[in-house]
Amino acid sequence: MFDIDRPDQDATDAPLTRALQLQCRALAAVPHEFRAVGTWLNYDCALLPHLDDPDDRDRVIEDMARARAGLEQVMRYFDLTADIPDYDPQALAWFRACLNRAPQKADPFRVTARMLYDLQAVATDGHMSLKQVHRDTSHYIMTHLGPEIVGLLGILNAEVEDQEQTRVRYAAEMHAKADAAVADITSVSRMVRLISLNASVEAVRAGDAGRAFGVIASEVKAMSEAIQTSAATVTRTVRDLTDRM
């Protein structure tokens, strides 16, 4: 099994299972999801004070509540101690290891979330400091969160690509090993077939005395053919399995 704590594993180690690899890919999309809901909440907070119609304000406030709920859902992935039953512990360990390798260890995600929560409260209360709070939040997003997102996505995307390359290399290695094994089996089968052919010739020369020997030679020939058929089946099966990895 792939050891999530060993980034220096060589290509001979088994890759992550396909299910784990798909979970890692899903987790690699979390920063995009954070950016989407964060931008959504930030925009609504900036829009709210410019609305005069009470119905419009109510709709935006409801929208802000949905955006905050979405942000809170995403933020659980940045809690290094949170139990997230949707994901395998190995996939979560992989994602959190990537967070710890981010330029600022993903702290700007947590700081930005707190700032957005505060911004929502200020906007909802209609506080006079909204513009300044929004300005400070937007500035932090541009100067701290933006570079962190770029850095983290670079780490995550490189890891996902490495997982895929490991899977491809492993499949190729298993393919080659299976072909070599089948080639050995086929070689033995040919030798057995040649022996059975020679035995058949000697049985004919021996006449009645070699009749029993001839029966054995015939059985050996049949066994050789069965081995060749099985080898071909194994080859097809292994290739199909490695192609599906």
C-alpha positions in Angstrom: 0.0 0.0 0.0 1.2 3.5 -0.8 2.5 5.2 2.3 1.2 8.8 2.4 4.1 9.9 4.6 6.7 8.8 2.1 7.0 11.3 -0.7 10.2 9.7 -2.0 8.7 6.3 -2.9 10.0 4.8 -6.1 7.9 3.6 -9.0 8.0 0.0 -8.0 5.6 0.7 -5.0 2.0 0.2 -5.6 0.1 3.5 -6.3 -3.0 4.7 -4.4 -6.1 2.8 -5.1 -8.3 4.3 -7.8 -10.9 5.3 -5.1 -8.3 7.0 -3.0 -6.8 8.8 -6.0 -10.3 10.2 -6.9 -10.7 11.4 -3.3 -7.4 13.2 -3.5 -8.5 14.9 -6.7 -11.7 16.0 -5.1 -9.8 17.4 -2.1 -7.4 19.2 -4.5 -10.5 21.2 -5.7 -11.2 22.6 -2.2 -9.1 25.8 -2.6 -11.2 26.6 -5.7 -14.4 26.0 -3.7 -13.1 28.3 -1.0 -12.3 31.0 -3.5 -15.8 30.7 -5.0 -17.8 30.9 -1.8 -15.5 33.6 -0.4 -15.8 35.7 -3.5 -19.6 35.2 -3.4 -19.8 36.3 0.3 -17.5 39.3 -0.2 -19.5 40.5 -3.2 -22.8 40.3 -1.4 -21.4 42.2 1.6 -20.2 45.0 -0.7 -23.5 45.0 -2.6 -25.8 45.2 0.5 -25.4 48.9 1.5 -26.3 50.0 -2.0 -29.7 48.5 -2.0 -32.7 50.7 -1.0 -35.5 48.2 -1.6 -36.2 46.2 1.5 -37.0 43.1 -0.5 -33.8 43.3 -2.4 -31.9 43.7 0.9 -33.7 40.7 2.4 -32.8 38.6 -0.6 -29.1 39.5 -0.4 -29.0 38.9 3.3 -30.4 35.4 2.7 -27.9 35.0 -0.1 -25.1 36.0 2.3 -26.3 33.4 4.8 -26.1 30.7 2.1 -22.6 31.9 1.1 -21.5 31.8 4.7 -22.9 28.3 5.2 -20.9 27.2 2.1 -17.8 28.8 3.4 -18.2 27.1 6.8 -18.6 23.8 5.0 -15.4 24.3 3.1 -13.5 25.5 6.2 -13.8 22.1 7.8 -11.2 20.8 5.4 -8.7 23.4 6.8 -9.2 22.1 10.3 -6.3 19.7 10.8 -8.1 17.8 13.5 -11.6 17.6 12.1 -13.2 14.2 11.4 -14.6 14.3 7.9 -16.4 10.9 7.4 -16.9 11.7 3.6 -13.2 11.0 3.0 -10.8 8.2 3.7 -8.3 9.1 6.4 -5.4 8.5 4.0 -6.8 11.0 1.5 -7.3 13.5 4.3 -3.8 12.9 5.6 -2.5 13.6 2.1 -4.4 16.8 1.8 -3.3 18.1 5.2 0.3 17.2 4.4 -0.1 19.4 1.3 -1.6 22.2 3.5 1.5 22.1 5.8 3.7 22.5 2.7 1.9 25.6 1.5 3.9 28.8 1.6 2.1 30.0 4.8 0.8 26.6 5.8 -2.7 27.6 4.6 -3.1 30.1 7.4 -4.5 32.8 5.1 -7.5 30.6 4.4 -8.4 30.6 8.1 -7.7 34.3 8.5 -9.7 35.2 5.4 -12.7 33.1 6.6 -12.7 35.0 10.0 -12.5 38.3 8.2 -15.4 37.3 5.9 -17.5 36.2 8.9 -16.8 39.6 10.6 -17.6 41.4 7.3 -21.0 39.6 7.1 -21.9 40.6 10.6 -20.9 44.2 10.0 -22.9 44.3 6.7 -26.0 42.7 8.2 -26.0 45.2 11.1 -25.6 48.1 8.7 -22.6 49.4 10.7 -20.9 52.5 9.4 -17.5 50.8 9.3 -18.6 48.4 6.5 -16.6 50.1 3.8 -13.4 50.0 5.8 -13.9 46.4 6.9 -14.6 45.4 3.3 -11.5 47.3 2.1 -9.3 45.6 4.7 -10.8 42.2 3.8 -10.3 42.7 0.1 -6.8 43.9 0.6 -5.9 40.8 2.6 -7.4 38.5 0.0 -5.3 40.1 -2.7 -2.1 40.3 -0.8 -2.1 37.2 1.3 -4.8 34.7 0.2 -4.2 35.1 -3.5 -0.5 34.0 -3.4 -1.3 31.3 -0.9 -4.0 29.8 -3.2 -1.5 29.8 -6.1 1.1 28.1 -4.0 -1.2 25.5 -2.6 -2.8 24.7 -5.9 0.7 24.2 -7.4 1.5 21.7 -4.6 -1.8 19.9 -4.9 -1.8 19.7 -8.7 1.8 18.4 -8.7 0.9 15.7 -6.2 -2.1 14.7 -8.2 -0.1 14.5 -11.4 2.6 12.5 -9.6 -0.1 10.0 -8.4 -1.3 9.6 -12.0 2.3 9.1 -13.3 2.9 6.6 -10.5 -0.2 4.7 -11.5 0.8 4.7 -15.2 4.4 3.5 -14.4 3.2 0.8 -12.0 0.7 -0.5 -14.6 3.5 -0.6 -17.2 5.8 -2.4 -14.8 3.1 -5.0 -13.9 2.4 -5.3 -17.7 6.0 -6.0 -18.4 6.4 -8.5 -15.5 3.3 -10.4 -16.6 4.5 -10.5 -20.2 7.9 -11.9 -19.0 6.2 -14.5 -16.8 3.9 -15.6 -19.6 6.9 -15.8 -22.0 8.6 -18.1 -19.5 5.4 -20.3 -19.3 5.2 -20.3 -23.1 8.8 -21.3 -23.4 8.3 -24.2 -21.0 5.2 -25.2 -22.9 7.2 -25.4 -26.1 9.8 -27.5 -24.5 7.2 -29.9 -23.1 5.6 -30.1 -26.6 8.9 -30.9 -28.2 9.5 -33.6 -25.6 6.1 -35.1 -26.3 6.7 -35.0 -30.0 10.0 -36.9 -29.5 8.3 -39.3 -27.2 5.6 -40.0 -29.8 8.3 -40.8 -32.4 10.1 -43.1 -30.1 6.8 -44.8 -29.2 6.1 -45.5 -32.9 9.5 -47.0 -33.3 9.0 -49.3 -30.3 5.8 -50.7 -31.8 3.5 -52.5 -29.5 6.0 -52.2 -26.6 5.8 -48.5 -26.8 2.0 -48.1 -27.0 1.6 -47.1 -23.4 4.5 -44.6 -23.8 2.7 -43.2 -26.8 -0.5 -42.6 -24.7 1.6 -40.7 -22.1 3.2 -38.6 -24.9 -0.2 -37.7 -26.2 -1.3 -36.6 -22.7 1.9 -34.5 -22.4 1.1 -32.9 -25.7 -2.4 -32.0 -24.6 -1.0 -30.6 -21.4 1.3 -28.4 -23.4 -1.5 -27.1 -25.5 -3.6 -26.4 -22.4 -0.6 -24.4 -20.9 -0.3 -22.3 -24.0 -4.1 -21.6 -24.0 -3.9 -20.6 -20.3 -0.9 -18.4 -20.9 -2.8 -16.5 -23.7 -5.7 -16.1 -21.3 -3.5 -14.8 -18.5 -1.9 -12.3 -20.9 -5.2 -10.9 -22.0 -6.5 -10.7 -18.4 -3.4 -9.0 -17.1 -3.3 -6.5 -19.9 -7.0 -5.7 -19.4 -6.4 -5.2 -15.7 -3.4 -3.0 -16.1 -5.1 -1.0 -18.8 -8.0 -0.3 -16.4 -5.7 0.8 -13.5 
